[in-house]
Amino acid sequence: MLENFESLPNVLNAKEVQNFLGISRSSTYDLMHRADFPTLHVNARLLVTKANLKSWLESHTNGDYGIQ
């Protein structure tokens, strides 16, 4: 599992999202197929930028959990 948000790459694949959020593979793919999740589709790959992930997390939580 990754230690902090700043250590993430600028563009994350599903496995990196899974590891960072600490969720299952199936939950990760469910999340990345949601209409409100900022997934970038590149051919068959599902990606998300770190900036969009941060914005999405902030808009879906009730407080500041140290994401900088």
DRENVOTOR-532589 format. One line per 2 residues: their letters; for each residue z, x, y of C-alpha. Coordinates in steps of 0.1 Angstrom, whole numbers. Each point is the difference from the previous one (the first is absolute). Example, Ala and Ser with C-alpha at 12.3 -4.5 7.8 and 13.67 -1.06 7.14 Angstrom:
<atoms>
AS) 78 123 -45 ~ -7 14 34
</atoms>
This chain:
<atoms>
ML) 0 0 0 ~ -8 13 35
EN) 30 8 21 ~ -11 -12 34
FE) -28 -17 19 ~ -12 31 19
SL) -7 17 -33 ~ -26 -26 -9
PN) -37 8 3 ~ -20 -17 28
VL) -18 -22 -25 ~ 18 -12 -31
NA) -13 -12 -33 ~ 16 -26 -22
KE) 21 26 -19 ~ 14 15 32
VQ) 9 -35 13 ~ 16 -8 -33
NF) 21 32 1 ~ 10 -4 36
LG) 11 -36 -3 ~ 15 5 -35
IS) -17 -30 -15 ~ -20 -6 -32
RS) -37 7 -4 ~ -7 -38 -3
ST) 20 -8 31 ~ -18 27 19
YD) -34 -15 -9 ~ 13 -35 8
LM) 11 13 34 ~ -33 19 7
HR) -20 -32 -7 ~ 20 -22 24
AD) -20 -12 30 ~ 28 12 24
FP) 2 35 -14 ~ -22 25 18
TL) -20 13 -30 ~ -31 21 5
HV) -25 -6 -28 ~ -22 31 -6
NA) -22 -8 -30 ~ 25 -8 -27
RL) 29 18 16 ~ 28 -17 19
LV) 14 20 28 ~ 23 -5 30
TK) 5 22 30 ~ 35 13 7
AN) -1 -16 35 ~ -10 -34 -14
LK) 26 2 -27 ~ 27 7 26
SW) -12 -29 22 ~ 0 -23 -30
LE) 35 10 -12 ~ 14 -4 36
SH) -15 -35 2 ~ 14 -10 -34
TN) 35 12 4 ~ 30 -11 20
GD) 11 33 15 ~ -6 37 4
YG) 4 18 -33 ~ -7 35 14
IQ) -38 -1 -2 ~ -12 25 26
</atoms>
